[in-house]
Amino acid sequence: MTAPSSSTGGPFTDELRQWALSEIAAARAPDEVLRELIARGIPEELAVDELTRLLESRLAELKQQREPAPHGTAEGHATADIQPAAEIQHVPQPLTAETSNLIRVDGREVSVLMQLKHPRVIVFGNLLAQDECDKLIALAKPRITASSVIDMQSGGNRQDEGRTSSGMAFRRGETKLIERIERRIAALLQWPYENGEALQILRYAVGQEYKPHYDYVDPTQPGALPFLARGGQRVASLVMYLNTPPRGGATNFPDVGLEVAAVKGNAVFFSYDRADPSTGTLHGGMPVIAGEKWVATKWLRVSRTDP
Ligand SMILES: O=C(O)CCC(=O)C(=O)O
């Protein structure tokens, strides 16, 4: 099962990325590379973000090459068969119960109901007001169509039997209500508003589900490149519950046997600092047994992404 889809094209092409990578590998000064990217028409902020990401990934690569051989690996043993470690990213560090059980954000008292260190999962209570949930559903309802996933070969979208819900995505800041909620999320997660993907709404009818999957994309697949070129990797997800289904519909994390009940106004946050199953963030939306389930999902990227 592959990552859920939501975004569109942008100017930092794979060709530019490859060019910048080769310049970095050839030890060209970063400020020169940056100047040239800007000269090639990349907006300055995007060029800085993308170049930072490429430099960080190059440093991680160099660090990995310098690290001693893992326990049990013979010194000098050919390493061609060893998988390269996934690139490590910064992730959102939400305001949490480390300081308080109640977080004041955007005039609301959001509670911390549960935390897990690995995988990093936090369940928030009262993130959305009841009428905000109702309004999001009403706005989304006329626009929902069958849900899709990212096609990891082409980079486009395709339907998948593991994701049977229907849904839609709002543009970032599409209405005052949406912008307010998105800014609240940015404040709670301490992560830039512009790094949040368009808010996605999902509706599950009885029997519908989203089988366990990861939200990051596999960077070794060709279809990942257009996605990664527009804001980099996903590093965290926030699933907000817009209603309380009478039965079923929990968000599950099978690696750790956790099931988060869908309760209107609550949300589950989880982060992943690398595109790798070791994050333990395999998760899914369990089948709805009675009634229907509505959620709003916000995915957070390394850099600013399409609205
Ligand atoms: O519906 C859920 O509980 C989970 C949704 C989800 O996994 C996703 O949107 O990526």
The ligand as an ORCA input file, in Angstrom:
! r2SCAN-3c Opt
* xyz 0 1
  O      -8.866      7.339      8.536
  C      -7.952      7.186      9.321
  O      -8.150      6.927     10.510
  C      -6.544      7.258      8.851
  C      -6.374      8.095      7.623
  C      -5.031      7.909      7.018
  O      -4.335      6.978      7.278
  C      -4.525      8.879      6.055
  O      -5.256      9.795      5.663
  O      -3.329      8.740      5.673
*
